[in-house]
Amino acid sequence: MTTLANRYDFILVFDVTNGNPNGDPDTGNLPRLDPETNHGLVSDVSLKRKVRNYVELAREGQDGYHIYVQEGAILNEKHRLAYKALRPDDPKVEKDKSLNPKDDAEAVRLRDFMCKNFFDVRTFGAVMSTGINAGQVKGPVQLTFASSVEPIVPVEISITRMAATNEAEKKQKAEGSDASDRIDNRTMGRKHIVPYGLYVAHGFVSAKFAERTGFSEADLDLLFEALATMFEHDRSAARGEMTTRKLIAFKHDNALGNAPAGRLFDLVRIGRSIDGEFREIDERLDNLPPARKFSDYAVIIDRENLPAGVEIIEKL
């Protein structure tokens, strides 16, 4: 595979309609919020999970594209695979609950095995020093929390389940003293949704760290493919409609980069689209209804002030 030679920074813009993009377990699964601004949040962990799920679907069973962090997986057993490859004749490898590298050279080979075989290890990095010690890897790809462009107002919706779980519950419902009691005996629940929210996350790809993990040009293409289409394969009643709307990458002409990422991100502005005209969101917008679709917004890129040595690539 071709080694990654260029630094990249990118902006991911996605939206949600009538769904919960990332519930907070500390607040009863309400959509995550910045408490000071009421802007919605989606954690980097949530976004990485969707990338992993897409890669697992798109490259299922292919060598080099296994996923390290899977639901229900025992991570130490994945570390054991590296020891088995390096010590095929060592009987301790099969059963010991604690394994450590013999020396620094073996530690490097263990990390290299994990990077070569697991896409998410060589992409995002991993801490693999739990019991069966395969070391630590700092990944070349990092993501920020996504934040909504405007404050969101989560809505709580009550729902009912008419079916019974078991015979006893069915009998209790049937023996209600009157019709109102039977209705009240239905199982009640709640859903939390965001009617509409447009979210922005930033990402960073280090060519220098890519050299250490083996993250390649092909891996970068797969990452961008996943970011562009990952919500299409993550449908659920809880998520509502989620869609990647924009994926804008800044390609530097060398490994260290030509400009700070913050300066590049400032070149992309998101505002309201009012009668076809761009309006800054921080302006006073009197009598403006809340946004309910992506076309209520406009995304513009200031190409004239693009620093030398940086190329803009619009993936979406």
N, C-alpha and C positions, 0 to 999 in steps of 0.2 A: 504494500500500500504506500501511496505517496505521503511523505511526512508533511504535516502542516507547516507552511513557511510564513504565513501572514497572521498578524493579530486581527481579531474581529471584535467589534462591539455591536450589539443589536437591540432593537426595540420590538417588543411583542405587544400588540394591541388586540384585545379580545373583549367580547361582550357576553352578557347573560340576560335572558328574558324569562321572567317568572320561574326563577330557580335559585338554588342556594349554591354559589360557586365554591364555597369553602366554609363549612360549619365550624364553629368554635366549641369544643367540648366543655370549656369552662363556663359557658353561658347558655347551656341547654341546646347547643347546636345552632344558635343564631348565626347568621352570616357574620364573618369577622369584620370588625370596625376599628378604625382609629378613634379612640374616645374623645380626642380633642377636636377633631374636624368632622367626624361622622363619615369620612371617606371609607369605602369598602376596601378590604384587604383580602388577598389570596396568597398563601404562604408559598415560598420557594419549594418546600417539600411537596406540596400538592401539585405544582407544575412538573416537578421532576417525576412524580409518580405517573403522571399521564404520559410523559416521554418514555418512561420505562415500559409502560403497558403497550404503547404503540410499537416500539422496537420488538417487543416480544411477539406481537402479532405479525409484524412485517418480516421478521427474520427468524421465525420459529424454527428451532433445531439446527440452525446454521452455526458452524464453528466460528468462534470469535464474537458471537452476538448473544451469548447467554446473559441472563439478568441476575445480578447478585442479590439485590434487595427485592424479594418476592413475598407476597402474602403467605404467611405460614411457614416460610423457609427457615431452616436451622443454619445460621450463618457459619458456625464452626465446622459443619460438615462440608461446606463449600471450601473452607480453608484447607480441610483435610485432602481435598482433591489435589491441591498444589503439592502437598507433602508426598502423596502417592506417586505423582509424576516424577518428583525429584528423588524419592527413596523407594523405588519399587520393591526392594528386597528386605525392607526393614519391617519386622512383624509388629513393632510398637505403633506404627502409623495407623493400622487398622482399628485399634481399640483404645489407645490412650486418650484421655480427656484433656490433656495438656501437652502441647508440643511447641518447641521453640527452635529457631534456626541455630545450626551448629556454629556459624560464624557470619560475618558481614556479607561474604560472597553468597552464601546460601540465602540470606535475607533478601538480597537483591533479586535472586532467581525466583524466589517465592512471589515477590511483588510483581515481577515481570510475567509470571504465569497468570496471576489474577488479572492483570491489565490486558493480556493478550486474549483471554477467554471470556471476560465479562465486559460487555459494552459500557455499563454504567460505572464500573470501577475506573476504566481508563478515561471516561468522560467527566464524571462528577467527583471522582475520588472516593475513598472509603477508609474507615478505621477498622482494621482487621486484626487487632491485637487482643482479641477476647478468648482466652483459654488456649485455643489452637492458634498460635500467633503467626499471621501472615503479613504483619507490618501495617504501615499506614501509607496512603497515597493521596497526594493533593491533586485534585482534578483540574484540567485546563479550562473547564466550562463552569461558570458560576452564574447563578440567577438571583435576582432580588425578589422581595415581596412585590406582588402587583398591587397597585393602588387605583381606586376608581377616579376618574377624571372629575366627577362632581360628587357631593355627598349623596349617600343612598339612604332610603327609608325602608328598612326591612318590614315585611308584612307577615303577621302570624295568621294562619288559616286553620280552622278546626275541621277535622275530618272524622268520619265514623266508619266502623267495620261492621257489616251486617252478619257475616258468617261467624259461627261459634267455633271456639278452639277445641272443645271437647263436649261430651254428653252432658256433664253437669252444668256447663255454661248454657248449653242449648235448653235444658230443662228450666233453668232459672229465668231465661228470657220468655219461654212459653208460658210460665206460670205467673207472669206479672198480673196484678189485680185489674188493670185496665190497659187500654191502648197506649196511654201516655207512659205508663211504667215500662211497657215493653220497648218503647222507643228509647227511654232513658237507659235501659239495660244494654244498649249497643255499646261496643267498645269505642271510646273517644280517643282521638289523637290530634296532633298538631303538626303542621308543616310551616317552615319559615322560608320565605322567598324574597328575592329582590325583584320588583317589577321590571326594572331595567337598569343596567349598569355597564359602563364602558371602562375597562381596566387597562392599565399600562404596566408592563414589567420591563426591566432592563437586564441584558445578559452580556457576558464578557467571555472571550475565548483567547487564552494565552498560548501563543505558538511555542514559547519556551517551556511551559509545563507540558505541552503536547509532546515535545521531544522525549520527555521522561516517561510518559505513559503509553506512547505509541498511538495517540489519537491522530487520525489521518484526515486527508481531504475527503475520503469516502465517508468517514464517520461524521464529519461536519455536514456533508450533504444529507446524511440520514437524520442528523439532529434537526436541521432546518425543515426537512420533510415532516418530521414528527411534530414540531411546533406548529406547522401550518395546518395539519390535519388531525391532531390528537383528539380534539373534542368530538370529531365525527365517530370515534370509536369508544366514547365514554358516556354514551347516552343513558340517562336514568330519569325516573320521575322526580327525584330530588334535584337534579341538575338543571331541569328546565331545558332551554335552548342556549347552548354555548357555542360560539363560533370565533375562530381566529379571523380578525378583520385586516390586520396589517402586520407584516414582518419585514422590518427595514434593517438591513445590515450595513455596517461601515467597515470596509476592508482597507486595512493599512498596507502599504507597499513593503513592509518589512516585519520582522518578528517582534520588535519592541514597540512599534507604533509611532505615529506621526503627530498625534494630538491627544489631549486628555479626553476620556470617555464623556465626562460631563459637558465639555464644550460641544461634542458631537450630538449628544442627546438634546441639547438646547436648540439645535437646528430644526428639530421636529416639533411643531406646535399643533395642538388639538384645541379646537374651539367650536362654538355653535355655528351651524349653518342656518342663517336667517334670510329667506328670500334669495338664496344663492350667494349671499355674502358671508365672509368669515367674521365672526365676532369673538373676541377674547372672552373666556369664561369668567375671568375676574372682573369684567366690566359689569355695571349695573344693568341687568336685563329685566326691566319692569314688565309685568303681565306676560311673561314667557312661560308656557306650560312646561312641565318636566319632560325630559327626553324619554322617548319610548322606543326608539329605533336608531340604527347606526346612521341613517341618513340625516338625523337631527344634528350630526356633528360633521366637521370638516377637518381633514388632516393635511397640513401643508409642510413642505420641506424647503428650507432656505439653502438652495444649492449654491447661490452666489458667494456665500461666506464659508464654503467647505474648505478646510485646510488643505494645503498641498500634500500630495502623497496619500490621500484618502479617497476611496471610491464608494459611492452609495449604490447598494444593490437592493432593489425592492423585490423581495421574495413573494409578497402578496400586495 
